[in-house]
């Protein structure tokens, strides 16, 4: 069915998927462009200003995201008092792409979903910028680092504020570029350079899926705006004119893109290596922003997935595998940042699971995304504070007994720990438990896997707490642990408070109601057990994981070096469950062999057809050149020989 007919029918169709035409920007919403422009301006000044900005560039870099946060906060409070239909505001900046049937504007969309992301990106991002002033104080390239941070924030804001998939893709690629620059910031380290390249290449695989999905959407619907596609899909569903297989292909391709950015299986191998970047990068990219882009993409595209059951099932499968995969990795890592990275992979899996469960889970996926941004940024920055105290040593087996020496870092990290394991009253208790409850309601097997993941989370996070802040001291002589300066600890305190209080957003199902204009409102379904019983079971399972960690690490001496006589599971987890080996076997080596074969064919067949002809002609030329000696006697002999051949030929013909 043509996109024109679908869009026409949308006017009269009743939509079970929210389709709200955004209103024009007025008042404070006319400043939406400034939210992106401020950090983008900072990136331009810091990266182009050179050494003249070295002395004050980091202050400019930290101040501009705060300005974006203030505008985002004003917009948020301005939209709270509006009705559902008035919570979506668009701003047209300029005509961007106009060719053939493609007409794309540089348009911004402010709605409940983008509002949540703006507060997270600019709020947590600003705290990370402030923290970086102290963390990068002695780095000679600090000004450039802040330029890259600003570029990343601007790209992420473009991603979540765009009103169409092309603008989203612009921010998507900008985030990829900035993450490459930040992960490889210390490029003098071969491991950092390799990690940046690995992240860039794997993300390009996901980006191909994203690009193909955009192409297919344009061919199918004739538009790339969110409201246009949503209206077309709803109208087609209402009159029975949808091609489900096309929607499934679009959904699967979008999922591939989401897997790349959000480090979901099978495109997860880059995340742990990316910890080679400075710790603020890990907090910004791998806790609060970039890795959540895939969750945003799936949630924003809910109008596709709600009518693409195969693609939606694929999201659930990928999410379930990833939440367990990341949790297992977290159990075996001694590098504190890689342990947190495995945890991030697992927690993003929970968010993807919520998004894959449809209308019943979208709001809880975003809720957990927000709380995770608080407590995981808190713990990443806390890990940086520990590293600062331990001369940049990242091995938890070299820590121990730091709770009294680093009191602020310990208390704030503990708040994040209690939040992520889901301790009652902390933010993770409210957000993650709701996803598990929905999963148990929708699919018992998936729900049990999510429940198991919660128990493993309790184990590996307790292991991290014990190895770092408790157990006996294991650092070498000459190391003098000390608390970080206030410029680093104040952001930790703010994030710790958010880790504790973030759960209040669920009070009275507020976030569900707030997001309903974008993701819809699900009919209430009774879970297999009463909600309070499910909550008690989750707490009990987490408690088992915590107790097991105490038995294995608190009551035993922890060796300074990792033991080698371990189980196969531990060896596999230390090797990232052989993710790199699988990629090498299934992709890298076959691709390399294919390229080698193609090069050999090109040289042997294509080049041979041309060089072979040239060789023959050259050989003939070489032979003829030998006949041109310059001696008269040679030429006379040639004439005589030729005449003789001619006479003999005539005689033979006349016989």
N, C-alpha and C positions, 0 to 999 in steps of 0.2 A: 504494500500500500504506500502511496506517495506521502512524503512529509507534509505537503500542502493540505492534503485531505485529512491527515491526522491532526494537524494544527487547527484546521477549521472545525473538525468534530470536537476538539477539546473544549470549545466554547460551551457546548451543550452537554458534555459528558459529566457524570458524577464521578468524582475521583476518590478512590480509597487511599491513594497516595497524596500527601499534601502538595498542592500546586497553588502557590500564592504569588501573584505578580508583585514584584517589589515596587515601592513608591520612590519618587525622586528624592535626592538628598537635599536637606535644608538644615539650617541651624548648624549645630556642631557636626552633623554628618557631612556637611560640605568640606570638612577637613579630613575626610578619610584618606585622601591621597597623601596627606602630610605624615600619616603614621608610617608609610613606606618611605617617603622622601627623606625624613630625618636621618635614619641610619644609612640610607643610600648616599646622602650628602657626606656623612661622616666617612664612609668608605672612600669616596672620591678624594676628600681632603687628605686623609691619612695615607692613601696609596700613591697619590700624585704630588703631595706637598713635599716629599723628600725629608731631608734632615732638618729642615726649618720647623717641622712639627714634632720633633723628637721630645722636646722638653714638656710639652703640654698636650700632645696628641692623645695620650691615654685618658686624660680627663674629658676631652671632647668625645672620644669613643664611648666612654661610660655614660656621659650626660645625655646624648641624643636618644638612646633607647628609653631612658627615663622619660623624656619628652613624649615619645610614642606611647608609653604606658599611661601617662596622664591623660592624653587624648582618648585612648582606648577605654579608660576608666570612666571618663565623662560620657562617652557614647553608651557605655553599658548602663549607667544609671539613667540616662535619658530614655533608653528603650524599655526599661523595666515597667514603666507605667502605661505602656501602650497595649492595645489589644493584639491578639495573635496576628491578625491580618496586617497590622501596621508595624510589625517587628522586622520586616525585611525592607531595607533601604538600599537603592542602587545609585551609583554616581558614574556618569559618563564623562571620561576625561578627554578622549579624542578618538577619531576614527583611526584604526590601526591597520587592518588588512582588508583591502577591497579589490577582489579579482574574481571574474566570472561570477559564479553563484555564491562565492564566499565573502561574507561581510562581517568582519569581526571588529568590535570596538575595544578600546582599553577601558573596560568597565569594571567597577568595584561593587561588591555585594556585601552588605552588612546585615547579618541575620543572627539568630541565637547561636548557631553553630560557629560561625566565624567569630562572634563575640567572645565565646569561651576560649578559642585558640588565641585571639589577640591578647587577652589578659595573661594567658600562660606564657606566650612567647615573649611579650614585652616585660611582664612582671618578673618571671624567673630569669629571663635573659638579662635584665638590668642588674639583678643581684649577682649574676655570674660575671658581668662586666666589672662591677665594683670589686668583687673577689679577685679578679685577674690583675687589678692594679697592684695588689700585694704579691700575688703568686708570681707574676712575671716581672717583678721590680728590677731584677738584675739581668734580665735578658736584653742584649744589645739591639734586638729587633722588635722590641715591645710595641712600638708605634705601628709597625706592619701587622703585628698580631691583632691589634685592636681594629685595624682596617679590615682584616679578614673577618673578624667577629661581626662587625657592622654589616659587611656585605652579606654574610650568612643570614643575619636577622632580617635584612631588607628582602632577601629572596624568599625566606620563609613567610614573611608577611604578605608578599605578593601571591604566594601559593594559596594562602587561606582567604585572601580578600578578593581574588579574581571572581568575576561573575560568569566565566566561561572556561572551558577545558583548555583552550589555547593559552590564556593568561595563567591558568594553573600550571600548565606545562612549562611556561617561561620561568616561574618561580621554582618549579620542580628541578629544572636543569641548573638554575642558579644555585640552589641548595647543593646539588651534586658538585658543582665547581668549587664552591666555598668549602665544602667538607674535604675535598681533595687537598686544597691549600692548607687547611687547618690540621688535618691528620698528618700530613707530611711537613709540618712547619719546621721541625728540627730535621731537615733533610740531610744534614751531615751524618745522621745515623742511618746506615743502610736499611735497618729494620723499619724505620719510619717511612723512608721513601718507598720501600716495597709494600708496606701496609696501605699507603695512599694510592698507589697504583692498583692494588688489588681491589680496594673499595670502589675506585673509579670504574674499573673494567666490569665488575659484577653488577654495579648499578646500571651500566650501559645495557646489560642484558634485560634488566627490568624495564628500563626506559624504552626499549624497542617494543615491549608489550604495551606499554602506555601509549606510545605513538600509534601503533596499529589500531588500538581501541578507538583513538580519536578519529583516525581515518574512517573506520567502519561506522562510527556514530554519524559522521557527516554524510557519508553515502546513504545511510539508512534514514536519517531524520532531516537532513538538509540544514541543520543548525548545530551549533556547539555551545549554546548558552544553557545553563542549568535549567532555567525556567522553561525554555523552549523544548528541550528534550523531555523534561518531566511531563509537560503538557501533552506532547506527542505520544509518549508511552502510555499515559493514563487514558488518552482518547482511544488509542488502538486497543487497549485492554477492554474498554467499555463497549466497543463495537465489534470485538472479536477479530480484529485485523492484524494482530501482532504475530510476528514470526519468532517463536520462542527460541529456536536454535540460534538466530542472530543475536538475540539478547544474551544467550548463554555464552556465545563467543566473545561478545563485548565484555561480559562480566569476568570471564577467565583471563582475558588480556589485561583488564584492569587489575586483577588479582596478581598477575605476574609483575606488573609495575609496583604494586604495593609490597610484594615480597622483597623486591630489591631495596627499596628505601627503608622498610621496617625490619629488615634482616630476618625474614621468615623462611623456613625450609621450603625450597632447596637453595635459596639465594642468601643464606645466613653467614657464609664463611668469612665475610669481611669484617664482621662486627668486633670480634675479640682482638683481631690484629690491629684494629683502629685505635686501640688503647695506647698505641705508641705516641699519639699526639699529646700535647699538654693537657693536664687534668681538667682545666676549665672547658676545653673542647669536648671532653667526654661528658661533662655535666650538661653542656648546651646541646650538643648534637645527639648524644646517645641516651639522654634521659628525658628532656623536655620538648624537643622540637623535631629534628629530622626523622628519627625513628617512628615518630607518631604520624608522619605524613601519609603512610599507607592506610592507617586507621581512618584518617580524615577522608582519604579518597574513597574508601569503601562506604563510609557513612554518608558522604556527600552524594554518592551515586546510588543511594538507597532505592530510587525509583527504577533503576536497572535491575538490581539484585532481587527486589521483591517479586519480580516477574520472570526471574531466571533461576529456577530451582537448582539446576545442575551447578551453575556457578556459585550459588549460595552454599550448596553442600561442599564444594571444593574449598571455600573459605573456612568452613568449620573444620574440615579434615586438616588443612594446612595449619590452622591455629592450634588444634589439639596436639598435633605432632610437635609443633614448635614450643608450646608451653612446657611440655615434658622434656624436650631436647635441651632447651636452655637451662632448665632446672638441674638436669643431670650434669651438665657442664659446670654449673656453679658449685657442685659438690666436690669437685676434684681440683679446682684451680687454687694455687697458692699465691698467685699474683692478685693483689686486692682489687685492682681495677678490672682484671679479666673476670674475676668472680662476680663483680657487679655487672659486667657486660653480659655474662651468661644469665644473670637475674633479669636484666633488661629484656633480653630475647624472650624469656619466659613470660614476663609481665605483658609485653606487647602481644604475645600469643593470647593471653586472657582478653585483651582488648579486641583483637581480631575475632576471637570466639564470640564475644558479645555482639560485634557487628554482624557476624555470620548468622547469628540466631534471629536476625530480622528485627521487626518493629519492637518485639519484646526486649531486645538487648541493646539497641542502638544507644539509648540514653545512658545505660550503665557502662557501656564501652567508653563513652566520652567522660563519664564521671571517673572511671578508673584511670583514664588517660590523664586527667587533671591531678588527681591525688598522687599518681605515680610521678608526675612531673615535680611535685613538691618533695616527696620523700626520697626519690632517686637522685635528684639534683643535690639534695642535702647530703646524701651519702657519698656521692662522687666528690663533692667539694670537701667533705669530711675526710675521704681517702687522701685527697690532695694535701690536707692539713697534716695528716699522719706522715705522708711522704716528706713534707716540708720539715717535720720534726726528726725524721729518720734519714736525713741526707739522701733523699730521693730513692731509698730502697723500697721496692714494691712487694717484696716477699713477706707474707704474713708469718711465715715460720721464723722470721728474724725479728718479730715484734714481741708482744706479750707484756702484761703489766703496765699498760699505758694509761689506765683510767685515772690515776692520781696525778700523773705528770701532764696530761692533756685534758683537764677537767671540762672545758667548754666543748672541745671536739668530741669527747666521750659522750657527754649528755646530749648533744645535738644529734650525734650519730645514733645514739640509743633511741631517740624519738623516731628516726627514720626506720630503724630496725623493727620497732614495735608496730609501726604502720604497715610495713611490707609483709610481715608475717600475719597480719590481721588480728592483732591484740584488741580485745573489746574496747571500744571507745575511740580508737585511733582511726585515721582516715581510710586505710586499707581494709579495715574490718567492714566498713560500710560498702565500699565500692567493689572489692573483689568477691565478697560473699554474695552480693546480688547477682553477679555473673554466674557463679556456681549454682545458685538457686534457679536461675532461668535455664541453665544448661541441664540440670536434673529434670526440670519440667518438660523441656523440649525433646531431650534425648538422654536416656539413662546412662548409656555407655560413655557418651561424651562428658556428662556430668561427673561420672566416677573418675574419669581421667583428670578433670579439672580439680576434683577433690584430692586426688593423689598428688597433683602438682602443688597444692597448698601444703601438704605434709612435707614434701621435699623442700619447699621454700623455707619452712620452719627449721629444717635441718641445716641447710647450707648457710643461711643467714646467722644462725646461732653459732655455727662453726667459725664464721668470720668474726663475730663479736668476741668469742673466746680467744681465738688465736691472736687478735689484735690488742684487746684491752684487758683480758684476764690471763689466766695461766701464768707460768713463770717468765721472767725476763730472759730474752734470748738474743739481745743485740750484742754486738762486739764492743770491746773497749774502744774508746775514742768517739763513740756515738753518744750525744747528749740530747735526748728528747726534750723539746720545749714547745710551749703553746704558740700558736700562730698569732700575728698581730691583729689588732681590732678590725682592720680593713678586710681581713679574711674571716674573722669569727662572727662579725655582725650579720653578714648574709647567712651564715650557718644558723644563727639564732632565729632569724626571720623564717627561713625554710623549715626549721624544726617546729616552730609554732604552726605553720601551715600543715605540716605533717600530722599534727595533733588535731587541729580544728577543721581540716578539710572536709570531714564527714558531715558537717552541719549543712552542706549543700543539698543533702538528700532529705533533710527534714521536711516532712509533709510531701514527699515526692516532688520537691520544688524543681529539681533539674529535669525530671521527666516532663513536667508541664511546660517548663521553659523551652525545651527543645522540640516539643511536639509539633510546632508549625513546620519544622524541617523534616523530622523523621517519623511523624505520626504518633499515634497513641494506641498502644495495644490493648485489646480486651483482656481483662484479668483472667488468668488461668490458674487453677489450683495446682500447686506443686505436689509431687508424690507423697510428701510428708509436710506437716505444718512448718511454717517458716522458722519458728523458734527451734524446732527439732533439728532442722538442717543447719542452723547457726551453731547449735551445740555440737553437732557432729563435726563440722568444720573446725571448730575450736579444739575439739578432742584430737582430731587427726594432726593438726598443727602442733598440739602439745606433745604428741608422740614423737614428731620430728625433732622438736626442741630437746626433749628428754634424751633421745638417742645421741644427739650431738654432745650433750653434757657427759654422757657415759663414755663416749669415745675420746673426748678431748679435754674436758675439765678434770677428770679423775685419773688421767694418765699423763705421763710426761710426753710432751710434744717434741719430737726430734727437730733439730735445726735444719736438717736436710730431709727432703722428701724421701720416704722409703721406696725402694725399687721392687721389693717382694710384695706385690699387690695383686689384686684380682684382675681378671680380664676387663671387667666393667670399669674399674678405676683407670686402667691403662687406656681404654677406649675413650673415657671422658677426658683424660689428660691430652689426648690427641684430637680433641674436639669431635669425638665420635666418628673419626676418620672422614670428616666432611671434605677436607682438602684432597684426601686420597680418592674419594668418590668423584669429586670434580675432575681430578686429573685423569682418572680412568675412563669416565664417561664423556668428558668434554675436551679437556686440554690436550691429552695425547691423541685421541682420534682427530681432533681439529688440526693438530700439528702434523700428523701423518697425512691428512687430506691436503694440507697446504704444501707439504713436501712433494706429494704425488702431482699436484697441479703445477708446481714449479718445474718438476722434471718433465711433465708433459709439454709445458710451454716451451721449455728449452729444446726438448727432443723433437717435438712435432711442429709447433708453430714456428719457433726460431729456425728449426732444421729446414723447413720448406723454403725459407728465404735465404738462410746462409748456405744451404746445399746448392741452390741455384747459382748463388754468387760464386761458390767454390768451383762449380763446373765451368762457368764462363771464365773464371780466373785461370783455370787449368788450360782451357783452349787458348786463351790469350798468351799464357806462358809458352805453349807449344809453337804458336805462330810467331812469337817474338824470336824464337831461336832460328827461324828461317830468314830473318832479316839481319844478315851478318855484315852487310856493307861491302862484300868482296864481289868483283865482277865475275870471277870464275865460278863462284857459287851460283850467281844468277844465271850464267850461261849453261851450267850443268842442269839447273832447274828447267830452263827452257827446252834443252835437249831431251831431258827426261819426259817432260810434258808432251813434246812432239812425238816421241817414241810411243807413249801410251795412246795418243790419239790415233796414230797410224795403225797400231795393233788393234785398236778397238774397231776402226773402219774395216780392216781386213776380216776380223771375226764376224762382223755384222754381214758382210757380203759373201761369206762362204755358203 
